[in-house]
Amino acid sequence: MPSKRERELARAKFARQQERRAHRKVRDRFISIVVLGLLFVGLIGFATYQNGQSDEIIADPAASASAQPEPVAISTNAPIEGCQEPVQVRANNITFGSATADLPTASEFSIETNCGLIKFATDVKAPTTVGTIAWLANQGFYNNTSCHRLTTQGIFVLQCGDPAGDGTGSPGFSFADENLPTAGADGNYIYPRGTVAMANSGPNTNGSQFFLVYQDSPLPPNYSVWGNITEGLDVLDNVASAGVLDGSSDGLPSQAVVISKASTTP
């Protein structure tokens, strides 16, 4: 039979074991909470990164019209020769549930910018795209909006048509691709200098954004071609010569380009 001393030592040992078990349980619970928290933060960060990588159209037709919009970022550098101070960029988007069912026709599209007039003939092989863009122009959708993206390496384009000014704006609806070019042996198509095509965020996600090609540019054949520049390539060349605002090859143009008015000719 254990002595009194042995029984006391046994009880003390048992108490220490229970205390260690309690400490381990608290520690394990704390570690689990920390790990779950880090995973949650990581997932949020990954989602933010993924969204930040999208440089084309992300539509948000449910955005509240009463929400206070963020100011549209444009370059505040002094205008280069051939450009004027831009008109004030509007800070609100205009959204629609859908385009009209009776789309207008347009043989020519004109955009007046602070750096000069750009005109393009429309392509009869893209009637829905042309009609939708013409309808948006007739609603004043493009007036006082900036061309938010210039690319000067690999591909050579100026991207316009986004009232949000950051690549996320849209008219609140999307429409299908049409007049897609045919890929070459390398899977790309050379979009020739002067091409006007739709930007998108995947198949059949065209909205309002389009890009103007100022040098031949190899791209996947995923962008609906709907026009060809007939006047104003010198305007694009001039803007491109000023480069990108942050010194990179893809981003906000150093020379702010703002469309004061967009109009069509039937």
PEZITA-V377901 format. One record per helix or strand. SS is the DSSP state (hx for helix, st for strand). FROM is the first residue (numbers start at 0). TO is the last residue. Records with the same first field share a line. If there is no record, write none. Layout:
SS->FROM-TO + FROM-TO
//
This chain:
hx->3-52 + 126-137 + 232-240
st->107-112 + 115-121 + 144-145 + 148-151 + 155-159 + 174-174 + 187-190 + 194-197 + 205-205 + 209-212 + 216-219 + 224-230 + 243-243 + 249-250 + 252-252 + 257-264
//
